[in-house]
């Protein structure tokens, strides 16, 4: 679990961690990122916070979701 800074929303801090993992290759293109429930367990966040993380990463074009399958890192051309 990370130590959250009080001056930055938690969803932004968790999104930063996932972004770093994508950039660093922990989650390679096509790999599934943690579900909202998995984010809750790892970071101790609320469901709505995990949903914001997924929404933010989708809005940035870093990940896409497949209903019933999960959320995956976008394959770059």
C-alpha positions, 0 to 999 in steps of 0.5 A: 500500500502506498502512503497517500499525500493529503494534498492530492486526491487518492484516485489521482495518486493511484492512477499515477502508480498504474501509469508508472507501471504501464510506462515501466512495463509492469503492465505491457500492451494487452495486459490486464490491469487490476480491477476495481476490487483489486485496486481496493485490496491493494491500495485500501481505497473505496469502490468509487475511487477505483472507478475514477482511476479506471475512468481517468486512464480510459480517458487518457487512452492508456487502457480500454475495457471489455465488459465481463473481461477486464481493463487492458493496456492499449496496444501502441502502433 
